[in-house]
Amino acid sequence: MFCIKRAIGVALANHALNHADLSKISGISNTTISQIKNSGNPTLQTMQKLSGGLGITLGAFIGYGENGQ
């Protein structure tokens, strides 16, 4: 099962980033990233911005949030 909180956490760790870095490279505000982590309900567009900012495919980003990844 996909978990956005896990996906963001793994992405930050794998890319040696913090929330502010992710915000800057994705164009999504730090506040919005925190809200997404808490609500667990990002839009497809938001997930595309996050993965694009990280320089990875959306599929890879989703993989970060899967169990056992």
TIPA-859529 format. One record per residue (C-alpha): residue in one letter; x negated, y, z; chain. Coordinates in nm, 3 decimals. Layout:
N
voza A | x X | y Y | z Z | kolti A .
...
end
This chain:
69
voza M | x 0.000 | y 0.000 | z 0.000 | kolti A .
voza F | x -0.129 | y 0.345 | z -0.096 | kolti A .
voza C | x -0.213 | y 0.593 | z 0.181 | kolti A .
voza I | x -0.301 | y 0.950 | z 0.080 | kolti A .
voza K | x -0.470 | y 1.013 | z 0.414 | kolti A .
voza R | x -0.703 | y 0.718 | z 0.352 | kolti A .
voza A | x -0.764 | y 0.827 | z -0.009 | kolti A .
voza I | x -0.868 | y 1.176 | z 0.096 | kolti A .
voza G | x -1.083 | y 1.045 | z 0.381 | kolti A .
voza V | x -1.265 | y 0.796 | z 0.158 | kolti A .
voza A | x -1.309 | y 1.058 | z -0.115 | kolti A .
voza L | x -1.461 | y 1.304 | z 0.132 | kolti A .
voza A | x -1.698 | y 1.040 | z 0.270 | kolti A .
voza N | x -1.798 | y 0.898 | z -0.071 | kolti A .
voza H | x -1.869 | y 1.240 | z -0.215 | kolti A .
voza A | x -2.023 | y 1.391 | z 0.103 | kolti A .
voza L | x -1.764 | y 1.668 | z 0.110 | kolti A .
voza N | x -1.551 | y 1.842 | z 0.370 | kolti A .
voza H | x -1.197 | y 1.981 | z 0.334 | kolti A .
voza A | x -1.324 | y 2.323 | z 0.228 | kolti A .
voza D | x -1.538 | y 2.166 | z -0.046 | kolti A .
voza L | x -1.246 | y 1.958 | z -0.172 | kolti A .
voza S | x -1.025 | y 2.266 | z -0.172 | kolti A .
voza K | x -1.276 | y 2.462 | z -0.377 | kolti A .
voza I | x -1.339 | y 2.194 | z -0.640 | kolti A .
voza S | x -0.976 | y 2.088 | z -0.678 | kolti A .
voza G | x -0.811 | y 2.430 | z -0.666 | kolti A .
voza I | x -0.579 | y 2.313 | z -0.387 | kolti A .
voza S | x -0.576 | y 2.516 | z -0.067 | kolti A .
voza N | x -0.719 | y 2.368 | z 0.249 | kolti A .
voza T | x -0.379 | y 2.419 | z 0.413 | kolti A .
voza T | x -0.206 | y 2.222 | z 0.137 | kolti A .
voza I | x -0.459 | y 1.939 | z 0.165 | kolti A .
voza S | x -0.387 | y 1.918 | z 0.539 | kolti A .
voza Q | x -0.012 | y 1.922 | z 0.475 | kolti A .
voza I | x -0.048 | y 1.643 | z 0.219 | kolti A .
voza K | x -0.248 | y 1.433 | z 0.464 | kolti A .
voza N | x 0.022 | y 1.482 | z 0.729 | kolti A .
voza S | x 0.328 | y 1.435 | z 0.507 | kolti A .
voza G | x 0.188 | y 1.157 | z 0.292 | kolti A .
voza N | x 0.392 | y 1.277 | z -0.004 | kolti A .
voza P | x 0.173 | y 1.439 | z -0.273 | kolti A .
voza T | x 0.296 | y 1.511 | z -0.623 | kolti A .
voza L | x 0.136 | y 1.345 | z -0.922 | kolti A .
voza Q | x 0.002 | y 1.685 | z -1.029 | kolti A .
voza T | x -0.166 | y 1.731 | z -0.690 | kolti A .
voza M | x -0.325 | y 1.388 | z -0.705 | kolti A .
voza Q | x -0.451 | y 1.466 | z -1.056 | kolti A .
voza K | x -0.605 | y 1.791 | z -0.931 | kolti A .
voza L | x -0.774 | y 1.612 | z -0.642 | kolti A .
voza S | x -0.914 | y 1.335 | z -0.861 | kolti A .
voza G | x -1.017 | y 1.581 | z -1.133 | kolti A .
voza G | x -1.199 | y 1.797 | z -0.881 | kolti A .
voza L | x -1.385 | y 1.492 | z -0.758 | kolti A .
voza G | x -1.475 | y 1.395 | z -1.114 | kolti A .
voza I | x -1.302 | y 1.057 | z -1.089 | kolti A .
voza T | x -1.000 | y 0.905 | z -1.256 | kolti A .
voza L | x -0.661 | y 0.912 | z -1.092 | kolti A .
voza G | x -0.681 | y 0.533 | z -1.075 | kolti A .
voza A | x -1.008 | y 0.551 | z -0.881 | kolti A .
voza F | x -0.857 | y 0.803 | z -0.641 | kolti A .
voza I | x -0.555 | y 0.580 | z -0.587 | kolti A .
voza G | x -0.795 | y 0.292 | z -0.528 | kolti A .
voza Y | x -0.950 | y 0.489 | z -0.242 | kolti A .
voza G | x -0.610 | y 0.488 | z -0.073 | kolti A .
voza E | x -0.535 | y 0.119 | z -0.116 | kolti A .
voza N | x -0.569 | y -0.130 | z 0.169 | kolti A .
voza G | x -0.914 | y -0.279 | z 0.193 | kolti A .
voza Q | x -1.092 | y -0.015 | z -0.018 | kolti A .
end
